[in-house]
Amino acid sequence: MTHPLEQLRADALRDIASAEDERLLEAVRIRFLGRSGAVSEWSEKMKSLPKEEKPIVGKLLNEVRAAVTAAIEARADEFRAARESAAVANIDISLPGTPGEKGALHPLTQILDRSISIFRRMGFALAEGPDVETEWHCFDALNTPPDHPARNEQDTFYLRDGRLLRAHTSTVQIRAMQAAAPPIRVIAPGAAYRRDEIDATHSAQFHQIEGLYVDEKVSVADLKGTLEFFLRELFGADTAVRFRPHYFPFTEPSFEIDVKSKAVKGGEQWIEVCGCGMVHPAVFEAVNAARGDSAYDPEKWTGFAFGLGMDRLAMILFDIPDIRLFAQNDLRFLRQFA
Ligand code: DAH
């Protein structure tokens, strides 16, 4: 004779197998396993069974509960799998996908990256300083007299607290020397700001790479060799490089560098690309005073410094007619450099 629990199991398995959807299956689950379902009822009945029957019926009850639970889960899995394959049934996986749009580096970033990697090959480390600067870092420490026109409010953005937006990246020369004793060999790429009238070649924010090399016996020959190498790497091996005497307060002697290159449209003209010179002893003395030591003894150390206008370099190399294009985010312009 089959035990009623075995009959119950057979009924449950049959109902589970014939449940046609998830809702009907849930109804079966409640009927058998729910709080007042058939299996639960048997748990109640157990209490009134004679002591010797309890272990046998108890074991059977556990088996029935496990079998019914497993059958319901298996059936639910079937429904879930069917639902998932129905969801993708109409998708043609042989169709080509929607390509994601690929970005590209901004032309200015491309020239900046190329320039940085050339200097890194010559052993220059990267240095940085804040865009919001003290007047001391921007002018005084760089031997710029109090009446110099660059200090004028017409030329430089001043903040109410007396600080300013750096008018050049030469500030990082000072910061680098404050932070480390010589020898030192750094470049500092970054933004600079001037209150220029904005036009095709002037922007309130532009970009420079500053360079500084201080060691024993650094000479103008080192300066020339380094910058000629850099410019020929950037503009091509047959580029002509010319040094013209110039004046900067923080270098003595000072030069401007012009290049003439076939890589440039209208390559028969000299174009100015860089300011540079030998670090003025007054700059070393200002740094020493701030450091409170004489690490940069001008009798022992010499150095050269330079400043390259990156917007200008990118405009020359890519033949870009207007500096404002760099900041306008016009995709028709930017896509040409992708
Ligand atoms: N700071 C100068 C400028 O913005 C460029 C420059 C000239 C930087 C000579 C230098 C240098 O380091 O030695 O016009």
Residues whose N, C-alpha, C, O or C-beta is under 5 A from the ligand:
A	BS01	DAH	A167 H168 S170 G211 F248 T251 G275 C276 G277 A305 F306 G307
